[in-house]
Amino acid sequence: MQMLNEMLGIEFPFIQGGMANIADAHFAAACSQAGGLGVIATGGIFEAQKLQEQIRLCRTLTDKPFGVNLMLMNPCAEEMARVIAEEKVAVVTTGAGNPGKYIGMWKEAGVKVIPVVAASILARRLEKEGADAIIAEGTESGGHVGEMTTMALVPQVVDSVRIPVIAAGGIADGRQLAAAFMLGACGVQVGTCLLVSKECPIHENYKLALLKAKDSDTVVTGRSVGGPVRALKNKMTRRYLTLEKEGASLEELEKCALGGLRRAVFEGDVETGSLMAGQVAGMLQKIRPVREIFEDLYMGQKKVLEAHRG
């Protein structure tokens, strides 16, 4: 099996998750410089030109491969898809939908297409449409989540497609990376463990909240309206869950969470902000450079697998 780093021409088999309002050109470049595949997120960008500027800025900050994560629900998704092709970005990852109509254009431009899925049925369809690999993301992840766990999802996706599969959701140390490899993944996508990196641009309050988090300190809101999101428990999530139980309208729920991620990321509002994070938040111990996080992950899995072979 070809490993993800060999497939993408990078040092470690790691993709940085496309975290909206967080993964900008500077952070993506830092993750690429550290040996993974940095990814510019489009979740907080609403103009195709802004994405183009971010791509061009990233090129000035690193000479290593990087990618773009296209949120297919973005109102500018079609224009952004064209920018990704025109700029010949190394890799595109996609979320919140089926990118099938763009795959031909991207592949013609030499862009590797790696969609994120939460079920094997979509993985099979995307393989037929020309995807180069699949990211199988379990419900342990932060932000928008599916229902299946990584442990259950990854092997079923691996068994259902012939293209490489990348595991995501609930991976923050060498044991979890080793488990992902044992499930048949060729690499992993990580997000939560990178939030506490020195290079991550989120507010210091957000980082401190993550370092204080325990294993049961995340919660999923929005299940009642088909838009589940995992974040750290706080005043906003408690209010949101209460409204859901009371049968509040979609409009009321949206008002409760409106601008929450931006407040958390830029203002450090840990009470009414949306502190998106995965279930591994309780494993985060200190703020470290991205390179150190990547090295620990990789060396940790080597030790685990060697110990089991021994």
C-alpha positions in Angstrom: 0.0 0.0 0.0 1.3 3.4 -1.0 1.5 5.7 2.1 -0.1 9.2 2.0 3.3 11.0 2.2 4.5 9.1 -0.8 1.3 9.9 -2.7 1.5 13.6 -2.0 5.3 14.1 -1.9 5.4 15.2 1.8 7.4 14.0 4.8 4.7 12.7 7.1 1.4 10.9 6.2 -0.7 13.7 7.7 -3.2 16.2 6.3 -4.1 19.3 8.4 -7.9 19.5 8.7 -9.7 22.3 6.8 -10.9 24.3 9.9 -13.1 27.2 9.0 -11.8 30.7 10.1 -8.6 29.0 11.5 -6.8 27.4 8.6 -5.6 30.4 6.7 -2.6 30.7 4.3 -0.2 31.3 7.2 -1.3 28.2 9.1 -1.5 26.0 6.0 2.1 27.0 5.1 3.3 26.3 8.6 1.8 22.8 8.5 3.3 22.2 5.1 6.7 23.5 6.3 6.4 21.1 9.3 6.2 18.1 7.0 2.4 17.5 6.6 0.0 18.8 4.0 -1.3 22.2 5.0 -4.8 23.1 3.9 -6.4 26.5 3.4 -10.1 26.4 4.6 -12.8 28.1 2.7 -15.4 27.8 5.5 -14.8 31.5 6.5 -14.2 32.9 3.0 -17.1 34.2 0.9 -15.4 35.5 -2.2 -13.5 33.5 -4.8 -11.0 36.3 -5.1 -10.1 36.0 -1.4 -9.4 32.4 -1.9 -7.1 33.1 -4.8 -5.3 35.7 -2.7 -4.8 33.1 0.1 -3.5 30.5 -2.3 -1.0 33.0 -3.8 0.1 34.1 -0.3 0.6 30.5 0.7 2.9 30.0 -2.2 5.1 32.9 -1.0 5.3 31.2 2.5 6.2 27.7 1.5 7.6 25.8 -1.5 6.0 22.6 -0.3 2.7 21.1 -1.4 -0.5 22.4 0.2 -4.2 22.0 -0.4 -7.5 23.8 -0.2 -10.6 22.5 1.6 -13.8 23.4 -0.3 -17.0 23.5 1.7 -19.5 22.6 -1.0 -22.3 24.5 0.9 -20.4 27.7 0.5 -22.4 30.1 -1.7 -19.3 30.7 -3.8 -18.4 27.0 -4.2 -18.6 27.0 -8.0 -16.3 30.0 -8.4 -13.9 28.7 -5.8 -13.8 25.3 -7.5 -12.7 27.1 -10.7 -10.0 29.1 -8.8 -8.6 25.8 -7.4 -8.3 24.5 -10.9 -6.9 27.7 -12.4 -4.3 27.9 -9.6 -3.4 24.2 -10.0 -3.4 23.6 -6.2 -1.7 20.3 -5.3 -4.7 18.8 -3.5 -8.4 19.7 -2.8 -10.3 18.2 0.0 -14.1 18.7 0.2 -16.8 18.6 2.8 -20.6 19.0 3.1 -21.7 17.4 -0.1 -20.7 15.6 -3.3 -18.0 17.3 -5.4 -18.6 15.1 -8.4 -19.4 17.9 -10.9 -16.0 19.5 -10.3 -13.8 16.4 -10.2 -13.1 16.3 -14.0 -12.1 20.0 -14.1 -9.7 19.5 -11.1 -8.1 16.4 -12.4 -7.6 18.0 -15.8 -5.6 20.7 -13.9 -3.5 18.1 -12.1 -5.2 18.6 -8.8 -5.5 15.5 -6.5 -9.1 15.2 -5.3 -9.6 13.8 -1.7 -13.2 14.2 -0.5 -14.3 13.8 3.1 -17.0 11.2 3.7 -19.0 10.0 6.7 -20.3 6.8 5.1 -19.0 4.2 2.6 -21.9 4.7 0.1 -20.6 8.1 -0.8 -17.0 6.8 -0.9 -18.0 4.3 -3.5 -19.8 6.9 -5.6 -16.8 9.3 -5.5 -14.4 6.5 -6.5 -16.4 6.0 -9.6 -16.4 9.7 -10.3 -12.6 9.8 -10.2 -11.6 10.7 -6.6 -7.9 10.0 -5.9 -8.4 9.1 -2.3 -11.0 9.3 0.5 -10.9 10.9 3.9 -13.2 8.8 6.2 -14.0 11.0 9.1 -15.6 9.7 12.3 -18.0 11.4 14.7 -15.2 11.9 17.2 -13.9 14.9 15.2 -14.6 18.6 15.9 -16.9 20.8 14.0 -19.5 19.3 11.6 -19.8 15.6 12.3 -21.4 12.4 11.0 -22.8 9.5 13.1 -20.3 6.7 12.7 -17.2 6.3 14.8 -13.8 6.3 13.2 -13.2 2.7 14.4 -16.3 1.5 12.6 -16.2 3.8 9.6 -12.6 3.4 8.4 -12.4 -0.4 7.8 -15.8 -0.3 6.1 -14.7 2.4 3.7 -11.3 0.6 3.2 -13.3 -2.5 2.2 -15.6 -0.7 -0.1 -13.1 1.2 -2.3 -9.8 0.4 -4.1 -8.4 3.9 -3.8 -6.4 5.0 -0.7 -8.3 5.9 2.5 -7.2 8.5 5.1 -8.6 8.2 8.6 -9.9 11.3 10.5 -11.6 11.9 13.8 -10.1 11.1 17.2 -6.4 11.0 16.3 -4.0 12.9 18.6 -1.2 10.5 19.6 0.8 7.6 18.3 -1.6 4.9 19.6 -4.4 6.3 17.6 -2.2 6.8 14.5 -1.1 3.1 14.8 -4.8 2.1 15.1 -5.6 4.0 11.9 -2.8 2.2 10.0 -4.1 -1.2 11.4 -7.6 -0.3 10.1 -6.2 0.0 6.6 -5.7 3.8 6.4 -2.7 5.1 4.4 -2.5 8.3 6.6 -4.6 10.6 8.7 -6.2 14.0 8.8 -5.7 15.8 12.1 -7.3 19.0 13.4 -8.0 19.2 17.1 -4.4 18.4 18.2 -3.1 21.2 15.9 -5.3 23.8 17.6 -2.8 24.0 20.5 0.2 24.5 18.2 2.2 27.6 18.5 1.4 28.5 14.9 -2.3 28.1 15.2 -3.9 31.6 14.9 -6.8 31.0 17.3 -7.2 33.2 20.4 -5.1 32.3 23.5 -8.4 31.8 25.5 -9.5 29.1 23.0 -6.2 27.3 23.4 -6.4 27.5 27.2 -9.9 26.1 27.1 -8.7 23.2 25.1 -5.8 22.5 27.5 -8.3 22.5 30.4 -10.7 20.2 28.7 -11.4 16.7 30.0 -12.4 13.6 28.0 -16.2 14.3 28.3 -16.0 18.0 27.7 -17.3 18.1 24.1 -20.9 17.9 23.1 -22.8 17.8 19.8 -25.4 20.4 19.0 -27.7 20.7 16.0 -28.7 17.0 15.6 -32.4 18.0 15.6 -32.0 20.1 12.5 -29.6 17.8 10.6 -26.5 20.0 11.2 -24.6 18.3 14.0 -21.5 20.2 15.3 -19.1 19.1 18.0 -17.6 21.7 20.3 -16.5 22.2 23.9 -19.3 22.5 26.4 -20.0 26.1 27.4 -22.8 28.6 28.0 -23.7 28.7 24.3 -23.9 24.9 23.8 -26.0 24.5 27.0 -28.4 27.2 25.7 -28.5 25.6 22.2 -29.3 22.1 23.7 -32.0 23.6 25.9 -33.6 25.2 22.8 -33.4 22.0 20.9 -35.2 20.1 23.7 -37.9 22.8 23.7 -38.5 22.3 20.0 -37.1 25.7 19.0 -37.3 26.8 15.3 -34.3 26.6 13.0 -34.3 30.4 13.0 -34.0 30.5 16.9 -31.2 27.9 16.8 -29.3 29.7 14.1 -29.5 33.0 16.1 -28.1 31.2 19.2 -25.0 30.0 17.3 -24.6 32.9 14.8 -21.0 34.1 14.6 -20.0 31.7 17.4 -16.9 30.3 15.8 -15.6 33.8 14.8 -16.1 35.0 18.4 -14.2 32.1 19.7 -11.3 32.3 17.2 -10.8 36.0 17.0 -12.2 37.4 20.3 -11.5 34.5 22.6 -15.1 34.4 23.8 -15.1 31.0 25.6 -18.7 31.5 27.0 -20.9 32.3 24.0 -18.4 31.4 21.2 -18.3 28.0 19.4 -15.1 26.3 20.6 -15.1 23.6 17.9 -13.0 20.6 19.0 -13.0 16.8 18.8 -13.2 14.2 21.6 -9.4 14.1 21.8 -9.4 17.6 23.4 -8.9 15.9 26.8 -5.5 14.6 25.5 -4.0 18.0 24.8 -1.4 18.9 27.4 0.7 21.8 26.1 1.3 24.4 23.4 4.0 23.1 21.0 5.2 23.8 17.5 3.4 21.9 14.7 6.7 20.1 13.8 6.9 18.7 17.3 3.3 17.5 17.2 3.9 15.7 13.9 7.1 14.1 15.1 5.5 12.9 18.3 2.6 11.4 16.4 4.9 9.6 13.9 7.5 8.3 16.4 4.7 7.3 18.8 3.0 5.0 16.3 6.4 3.5 15.4 7.0 2.6 19.1 3.5 1.2 19.5 3.8 -1.0 16.3 7.4 -2.1 17.2 6.3 -3.1 20.7 3.5 -5.2 19.3 5.8 -6.9 16.8 8.3 -7.6 19.6 
